[in-house]
Amino acid sequence: GSVVALDPKAGRVLWETVLAESGKKFRDSEAPPIYRDGTLYATSFAEGVFALDAATGKQRWKAVAPGATSLLLAGDQLLVDASLTGRALRTADGGEIWRVGLAGESTGQPRLVKKTVAFATERGLLFVDHLTGEPLRRFDPGSGFSTPPSVNGRVIYALSNLGSLYRLRMVVGEKKK
């Protein structure tokens, strides 16, 4: 339930910030913290998403998002996978930009493919507009996905729960040749 900063040379604790009080279930933070410009973004499964001052550990803001398990920094947005919902938060204040239902438990970190966000779920890959959260398409081969896809430019590689590897190419917004 805590985030701890350690001195890299001596290993001593520089600061510790409690994100979820003892007694709460599932206090852990499953997402690796993300650092940018003096801010550390972290999760608590029980509480949600936090922005902390990286030098002191002082909380800058908190966004209630129970079930938060992963984070992805995308410009001025923080993309969050929170069990049954995908969310985009403003990095400045944690305000919610959009939220989308994931129709089945999400299973990993969202991936950004150009201007589209991909969420891996038990019911397939859900693709949403990066700026609005509007669902664009779902790719469901019938078995769902337990791991987030890999992205290389406009190509997505996704391993289904039945062991099939899919190679998908994003063509949204491309001009026809």
Secondary structure by P-SEA (a helix, b strand, c coil): ccccccccccccccccccccccccccccccccccccccbbbbccccccccccccccccccccccccccccccccccbbbbbccccccccccccccccccccccccccbbbbbcccbbbbbccccbbbbccccccccbbbbccccccbbbbbcccbbbbbcccbbbbbbbbccccccc
